[in-house]
Amino acid sequence: METNTHRVNRSRAISLVLFTLILTYGTLYPFSGWRWPHDNIDSLILRWPQYISRSDMLTNFIVYVPLGFFAVRLLSEYLCPITIILITTITGVAFSFTLEFLQAFLPNRVTSILDVLLNVSGTFAGAVFSVIIGSQTSIGKKLLTLRDNMFLQGYLSNLGLIILGLWALSQLSPLVPSFDIDNLRYGLKPLWHTLNNPDLLNIYEMAIYALNIVGLGLLITTLIRPNRNVMRIFPLFVIVVILLKIPVVSRQISLEAVLGVIIGLSLINFMRHFKRPFLIASAIVFFIIGFIISELYHKNDFYAQTHIFNWMPFLGQMSNINGFADIVGDIWPFMALAYLALLACPSQKLLVAISGGLILSIFVFILEWMQQNIPSRYPDITDIFLAMFGWISPWFYSGAQYNNVDKESEPTNNDQAFNIT
């Protein structure tokens, strides 16, 4: 019989493989025009770029951080931390050199030794971070103790916390702070302009923030221990994430976000005492409505144009540094829906996973197709793939038994035990 450890390791291996495939796709896109380079291949790979773009440097570093993180999580059960970091970094070197070598045969790609150095640095940083927060280190043990004191135990609770982390990542990517005065002004620019001109307030963006905040707040009520007050934890988490957007490069804080957070937290405080099944159902509804609005609203831009459907996966996400944030932003809501479905229907996992995936894929495709008639919207097949990845990935853990209740306390009406076997 397959153990929980084997299931977790299998899920980690699948995550690593999927990420390396996506990374390969993004590096070698558009896979056309292959030709033998006129210059020596070694000189192409080892040359220093003539023009250095800060956004390209950040992208080359950041996209390899998950590679190091996932690799360490996979090997953590078998090797010591130093050995794992060494093996992971060497793997990052080999992988990056291989892709840079292949890029030399593509006319639309530019190879350089700087890309390799940044890729390897990102892999090393991801590996070190994964080791630091691991259960074998003092920091990791303290984090684990803090997590167990505040939240229920079990893999399903871990999944819920991952969803909260992904939402924060979608808000703070690329996670590179700059305290340059111009960057800080840029981070506050939308808030300042809207305060001075209230007509600029976008009701749709405010609604999206409010709906997502309510959904996340209701989700966290299924994770928190009975003796903990969600209104003492979740508001602080949200406020810190929103404020951290100010110094992060390319991120901004808006009045829509501030008002959305205030409205969302007020609704959570009103709803948090309801029965758990109602909270789960409400969170699902809020997430779906928020996604619909985010897909169909358009900005008040006189010069906005409509766009045809893009059938090339990850075309738009590879064009700028915010592409990673867009990817995470499309994944986490569907992971949240899958998590809530696992809570609501623990005895019908396979049926819900398949039927829900089919319904959601059709649903997202219809919304994307409708965007062709909406100015400023970019209908994209990538969003469908990301939505399905977000929905499917939590079900890889569904073979394990999830005990989402505090063993030291009896479950109440609002804190029922959900055992998924």
C-alpha positions as CSV (number, residue, x, y, z in Angstrom):
1,M,0.0,0.0,0.0
2,E,1.3,3.4,-0.9
3,T,2.3,5.5,2.1
4,N,1.6,9.2,2.6
5,T,5.3,9.9,2.3
6,H,5.4,8.3,-1.1
7,R,2.4,10.3,-2.2
8,V,4.0,13.6,-1.0
9,N,7.3,12.7,-2.8
10,R,5.4,11.9,-5.9
11,S,3.6,15.2,-5.8
12,R,6.9,17.0,-5.3
13,A,8.4,15.2,-8.2
14,I,5.5,16.0,-10.4
15,S,5.8,19.7,-9.4
16,L,9.5,19.7,-10.3
17,V,8.9,18.1,-13.6
18,L,6.1,20.4,-14.6
19,F,8.1,23.4,-13.6
20,T,11.1,22.3,-15.6
21,L,8.9,21.7,-18.7
22,I,7.4,25.2,-18.4
23,L,10.8,26.7,-17.9
24,T,12.1,24.9,-21.0
25,Y,9.1,26.1,-23.0
26,G,9.6,29.7,-21.9
27,T,13.3,29.6,-22.6
28,L,13.1,28.1,-26.1
29,Y,9.9,29.8,-27.3
30,P,8.9,30.1,-30.1
31,F,10.6,26.8,-31.2
32,S,10.9,28.0,-34.8
33,G,13.7,29.1,-37.2
34,W,16.3,26.6,-35.9
35,R,19.6,27.2,-37.7
36,W,23.3,26.6,-37.2
37,P,24.8,29.8,-35.7
38,H,27.4,31.7,-37.8
39,D,29.6,32.4,-34.8
40,N,31.3,29.8,-32.6
41,I,28.7,28.4,-30.1
42,D,31.1,28.6,-27.1
43,S,31.7,32.3,-27.8
44,L,28.0,32.9,-28.0
45,I,27.2,31.3,-24.7
46,L,30.3,32.8,-22.9
47,R,29.9,36.3,-24.2
48,W,28.8,39.2,-22.0
49,P,25.6,41.0,-23.2
50,Q,26.0,44.3,-24.9
51,Y,22.9,45.7,-23.3
52,I,21.9,44.8,-19.7
53,S,18.2,45.1,-18.8
54,R,17.3,45.2,-15.2
55,S,14.0,43.5,-15.8
56,D,15.7,40.7,-17.7
57,M,18.2,40.2,-14.9
58,L,15.4,40.0,-12.3
59,T,13.4,37.6,-14.5
60,N,16.4,35.3,-15.1
61,F,17.1,35.2,-11.4
62,I,13.5,34.7,-10.2
63,V,12.4,32.1,-12.6
64,Y,15.1,29.7,-11.4
65,V,14.3,30.1,-7.7
66,P,11.4,27.6,-7.8
67,L,13.7,25.1,-9.5
68,G,16.1,25.1,-6.5
69,F,13.2,25.1,-4.0
70,F,11.3,22.1,-5.6
71,A,14.5,20.1,-6.0
72,V,15.4,20.5,-2.3
73,R,11.9,19.5,-1.2
74,L,12.2,16.4,-3.3
75,L,15.6,15.4,-2.0
76,S,15.2,16.5,1.6
77,E,14.2,13.0,2.8
78,Y,17.4,11.3,1.4
79,L,20.4,13.6,1.8
80,C,22.0,16.1,4.1
81,P,21.3,19.8,3.5
82,I,24.8,20.8,2.2
83,T,24.8,17.9,-0.2
84,I,21.3,18.8,-1.4
85,I,22.3,22.4,-2.0
86,L,25.4,21.3,-3.9
87,I,23.6,18.8,-6.1
88,T,20.8,21.3,-6.8
89,T,23.1,24.1,-7.7
90,I,25.1,21.8,-10.1
91,T,21.8,20.7,-11.6
92,G,20.9,24.3,-12.1
93,V,24.3,25.0,-13.9
94,A,23.8,22.0,-16.2
95,F,20.2,22.8,-17.0
96,S,20.9,26.5,-17.6
97,F,23.9,25.8,-19.9
98,T,21.8,23.2,-21.8
99,L,19.0,25.7,-22.5
100,E,21.5,28.5,-23.3
101,F,23.2,26.1,-25.7
102,L,19.9,25.4,-27.5
103,Q,19.1,29.1,-27.6
104,A,22.2,29.6,-29.8
105,F,20.3,27.8,-32.6
106,L,17.3,30.1,-32.3
107,P,17.5,33.4,-34.2
108,N,15.0,35.1,-31.9
109,R,16.9,34.3,-28.7
110,V,20.0,35.9,-27.2
111,T,22.5,33.8,-25.2
112,S,25.0,35.2,-22.6
113,I,27.0,34.0,-19.7
114,L,25.1,36.6,-17.5
115,D,21.9,34.6,-18.0
116,V,23.6,31.5,-16.8
117,L,25.1,33.2,-13.7
118,L,21.7,34.6,-12.8
119,N,19.9,31.3,-13.4
120,V,22.4,29.5,-11.2
121,S,22.2,32.2,-8.5
122,G,18.4,31.8,-8.6
123,T,18.6,28.1,-8.2
124,F,21.1,28.4,-5.3
125,A,18.9,31.0,-3.6
126,G,15.8,28.8,-3.9
127,A,17.7,25.8,-2.6
128,V,19.1,27.7,0.4
129,F,15.7,29.1,1.2
130,S,14.1,25.7,1.1
131,V,16.7,24.3,3.4
132,I,16.4,27.2,5.9
133,I,12.6,26.7,6.3
134,G,12.9,23.0,6.4
135,S,12.0,21.0,9.5
136,Q,15.6,20.1,10.2
137,T,16.8,23.7,11.0
138,S,16.1,25.8,14.0
139,I,14.3,28.4,12.0
140,G,12.2,25.7,10.3
141,K,11.3,24.1,13.7
142,K,10.3,27.5,15.0
143,L,8.1,28.2,12.0
144,L,6.6,24.7,12.3
145,T,5.8,25.3,16.0
146,L,4.2,28.7,15.1
147,R,2.2,27.1,12.4
148,D,1.0,24.3,14.6
149,N,0.0,26.7,17.4
150,M,-2.1,28.8,15.0
151,F,-3.5,26.4,12.4
152,L,-4.9,22.9,12.3
153,Q,-2.5,20.0,11.4
154,G,-2.7,17.9,8.2
155,Y,-1.8,18.2,4.6
156,L,-5.1,19.8,3.7
157,S,-4.3,22.7,6.1
158,N,-0.9,23.0,4.5
159,L,-2.6,23.3,1.1
160,G,-4.8,26.1,2.4
161,L,-1.7,28.0,3.7
162,I,0.0,27.5,0.3
163,I,-3.0,29.1,-1.3
164,L,-2.7,32.1,1.0
165,G,1.0,32.3,0.2
166,L,0.4,32.2,-3.6
167,W,-2.1,35.1,-3.2
168,A,0.6,37.1,-1.4
169,L,3.1,36.1,-4.1
170,S,0.8,37.3,-6.9
171,Q,0.6,40.6,-5.1
172,L,4.3,41.0,-4.4
173,S,6.0,39.4,-7.3
174,P,8.9,39.9,-8.4
175,L,9.7,40.2,-4.6
176,V,12.5,42.6,-5.3
177,P,12.4,45.7,-3.1
178,S,13.8,49.1,-3.9
179,F,13.8,52.0,-1.5
180,D,14.7,54.5,-4.1
181,I,12.5,57.5,-3.7
182,D,11.3,57.4,-7.3
183,N,10.3,53.7,-6.9
184,L,8.4,54.5,-3.7
185,R,6.6,57.4,-5.4
186,Y,5.7,55.0,-8.2
187,G,4.4,52.5,-5.7
188,L,2.0,55.2,-4.3
189,K,1.2,56.9,-7.5
190,P,-2.3,55.3,-8.2
191,L,-3.4,55.8,-4.6
192,W,-2.4,59.5,-4.7
193,H,-4.0,60.2,-8.1
194,T,-7.3,58.5,-7.2
195,L,-7.5,60.4,-3.8
196,N,-7.1,63.7,-5.7
197,N,-9.5,62.6,-8.4
198,P,-12.2,60.2,-7.1
199,D,-13.7,59.9,-10.6
200,L,-10.7,57.6,-11.4
201,L,-11.9,55.0,-8.9
202,N,-12.5,51.7,-10.6
203,I,-15.4,50.0,-9.0
204,Y,-14.7,46.7,-10.7
205,E,-11.1,46.5,-9.4
206,M,-12.4,47.4,-5.9
207,A,-15.0,44.6,-6.1
208,I,-12.4,42.1,-7.2
209,Y,-10.2,42.9,-4.2
210,A,-13.2,42.8,-1.8
211,L,-14.5,39.4,-3.2
212,N,-11.0,37.8,-3.1
213,I,-10.3,39.1,0.4
214,V,-13.7,37.7,1.7
215,G,-13.0,34.4,0.0
216,L,-9.5,34.1,1.5
217,G,-10.8,35.2,4.9
218,L,-13.5,32.5,4.9
219,L,-10.9,30.0,3.7
220,I,-8.7,30.7,6.6
221,T,-11.5,30.0,9.0
222,T,-11.3,26.4,7.9
223,L,-7.5,26.3,8.8
224,I,-7.4,28.2,12.1
225,R,-7.5,26.5,15.5
226,P,-10.7,26.9,17.5
227,N,-9.0,28.9,20.2
228,R,-7.6,31.4,17.7
229,N,-9.5,34.5,16.4
230,V,-9.3,34.9,12.6
231,M,-9.8,38.6,12.9
232,R,-6.6,39.0,14.8
233,I,-4.5,37.1,12.2
234,F,-5.9,37.6,8.7
235,P,-6.3,41.4,8.7
236,L,-2.7,41.8,9.8
237,F,-1.6,39.4,7.0
238,V,-3.5,41.2,4.4
239,I,-2.4,44.7,5.5
240,V,1.2,43.7,5.5
241,V,1.0,42.3,2.0
242,I,-0.7,45.4,0.6
243,L,1.8,47.7,2.3
244,L,4.8,45.7,1.0
245,K,3.7,46.4,-2.5
246,I,4.9,50.0,-2.2
247,P,8.7,49.3,-2.2
248,V,8.5,46.2,-4.5
249,V,9.8,46.9,-8.0
250,S,6.9,47.3,-10.6
251,R,4.2,46.9,-8.0
252,Q,1.8,49.7,-6.9
253,I,-0.8,50.2,-4.1
254,S,-4.2,51.6,-5.2
255,L,-7.2,53.1,-3.6
256,E,-9.2,50.2,-5.1
257,A,-7.1,47.8,-3.1
258,V,-7.4,49.7,0.1
259,L,-11.2,50.1,-0.1
260,G,-11.5,46.5,-1.3
261,V,-9.6,45.3,1.8
262,I,-11.7,47.4,4.1
263,I,-14.9,46.1,2.6
264,G,-13.7,42.5,2.6
265,L,-12.5,42.5,6.2
266,S,-15.8,44.0,7.3
267,L,-17.8,41.2,5.6
268,I,-15.5,38.5,7.1
269,N,-16.1,39.9,10.6
270,F,-19.8,39.7,9.9
271,M,-19.8,36.2,8.4
272,R,-17.2,34.3,10.4
273,H,-19.7,33.1,13.1
274,F,-21.8,31.2,10.5
275,K,-21.8,27.5,10.2
276,R,-18.8,25.9,8.4
277,P,-20.7,24.5,5.4
278,F,-22.2,28.0,4.7
279,L,-18.7,29.5,4.9
280,I,-17.3,27.0,2.4
281,A,-20.2,27.6,0.0
282,S,-19.9,31.4,0.3
283,A,-16.1,31.3,-0.3
284,I,-16.7,29.4,-3.5
285,V,-19.3,31.9,-4.7
286,F,-17.1,34.9,-3.9
287,F,-14.1,33.4,-5.7
288,I,-16.2,32.6,-8.8
289,I,-17.8,36.0,-8.9
290,G,-14.5,37.7,-8.4
291,F,-13.0,35.7,-11.3
292,I,-15.9,36.6,-13.6
293,I,-15.5,40.3,-12.9
294,S,-11.7,40.1,-13.4
295,E,-12.2,38.4,-16.8
296,L,-15.0,40.6,-18.2
297,Y,-14.5,44.2,-17.0
298,H,-12.6,46.7,-19.1
299,K,-10.8,49.9,-18.1
300,N,-12.1,53.3,-19.1
301,D,-9.5,53.9,-21.8
302,F,-10.6,55.7,-25.0
303,Y,-7.7,54.2,-26.9
304,A,-8.4,50.6,-25.7
305,Q,-8.8,48.0,-28.5
306,T,-10.1,44.5,-28.8
307,H,-7.8,41.6,-29.4
308,I,-8.2,38.2,-31.1
309,F,-7.8,35.0,-29.2
310,N,-4.2,34.0,-28.5
311,W,-3.7,30.2,-29.0
312,M,0.0,30.3,-28.2
313,P,0.5,29.3,-24.5
314,F,2.5,31.7,-22.3
315,L,3.0,34.3,-25.1
316,G,2.0,37.3,-23.0
317,Q,3.5,36.0,-19.7
318,M,7.0,35.9,-21.2
319,S,7.0,39.5,-22.4
320,N,7.6,41.3,-19.1
321,I,8.7,40.9,-15.5
322,N,5.1,40.8,-14.3
323,G,4.4,37.6,-16.2
324,F,5.2,35.4,-13.2
325,A,2.7,37.4,-11.1
326,D,0.0,36.9,-13.8
327,I,0.7,33.1,-13.8
328,V,0.4,32.9,-10.0
329,G,-2.7,35.1,-10.0
330,D,-4.4,32.8,-12.5
331,I,-3.5,29.6,-10.5
332,W,-4.3,30.4,-6.9
333,P,-8.1,31.0,-7.2
334,F,-8.6,27.6,-8.7
335,M,-6.5,25.9,-6.2
336,A,-8.7,27.6,-3.6
337,L,-11.8,26.2,-5.3
338,A,-10.3,22.7,-5.3
339,Y,-9.4,23.0,-1.7
340,L,-12.9,24.1,-0.8
341,A,-14.3,21.2,-2.9
342,L,-12.1,18.8,-1.0
343,L,-13.6,20.1,2.2
344,A,-17.2,20.0,1.0
345,C,-17.1,16.6,-0.8
346,P,-14.6,14.4,1.0
347,S,-16.3,11.1,0.0
348,Q,-16.6,11.9,-3.8
349,K,-13.1,13.1,-4.7
350,L,-12.8,11.5,-8.1
351,L,-16.3,12.5,-9.3
352,V,-15.8,16.1,-8.1
353,A,-12.3,16.3,-9.5
354,I,-13.3,15.2,-13.0
355,S,-16.7,16.9,-13.3
356,G,-15.4,20.1,-11.7
357,G,-12.4,20.2,-14.0
358,L,-14.6,19.8,-17.1
359,I,-17.1,22.4,-15.9
360,L,-14.4,24.9,-15.0
361,S,-12.5,24.4,-18.3
362,I,-15.6,25.1,-20.3
363,F,-16.5,28.0,-18.0
364,V,-13.0,29.7,-18.3
365,F,-12.9,29.1,-22.1
366,I,-16.3,30.8,-22.5
367,L,-15.1,33.8,-20.5
368,E,-11.8,34.0,-22.4
369,W,-13.7,33.8,-25.8
370,M,-16.0,36.6,-24.7
371,Q,-13.0,38.9,-24.1
372,Q,-12.5,39.2,-27.8
373,N,-15.4,41.7,-27.8
374,I,-14.1,43.7,-24.8
375,P,-11.6,46.5,-25.2
376,S,-8.4,46.2,-23.2
377,R,-8.8,42.5,-22.7
378,Y,-6.5,39.8,-24.0
379,P,-8.2,36.4,-24.5
380,D,-5.6,33.8,-24.0
381,I,-5.4,30.0,-24.0
382,T,-2.8,30.2,-21.2
383,D,-5.4,31.3,-18.7
384,I,-7.3,28.0,-19.3
385,F,-4.2,25.9,-18.8
386,L,-3.3,27.8,-15.6
387,A,-6.9,27.4,-14.3
388,M,-6.8,23.7,-14.9
389,F,-3.4,23.4,-13.3
390,G,-4.7,25.2,-10.2
391,W,-7.7,23.0,-10.0
392,I,-5.9,19.7,-10.6
393,S,-2.8,20.1,-8.5
394,P,-4.6,19.9,-5.1
395,W,-6.1,16.5,-6.0
396,F,-2.7,14.9,-6.2
397,Y,-2.7,15.1,-2.4
398,S,-6.2,13.6,-2.1
399,G,-4.8,10.0,-1.8
400,A,-3.5,10.9,1.7
401,Q,-5.6,11.1,4.8
402,Y,-6.2,14.7,5.8
403,N,-7.0,15.3,9.4
404,N,-8.0,18.9,9.3
405,V,-9.0,19.2,13.0
406,D,-7.1,19.8,16.2
407,K,-6.6,16.4,17.9
408,E,-6.5,18.1,21.3
409,S,-10.0,19.6,21.0
410,E,-13.4,18.2,20.1
411,P,-14.8,19.5,16.8
412,T,-17.7,21.9,17.1
413,N,-20.4,22.8,14.7
414,N,-18.0,25.3,13.0
415,D,-15.0,23.0,13.2
416,Q,-16.0,19.6,11.9
417,A,-13.5,16.9,11.2
418,F,-13.0,16.2,7.5
419,N,-11.1,12.9,6.9
420,I,-10.3,12.3,3.2
421,T,-9.3,8.7,2.6
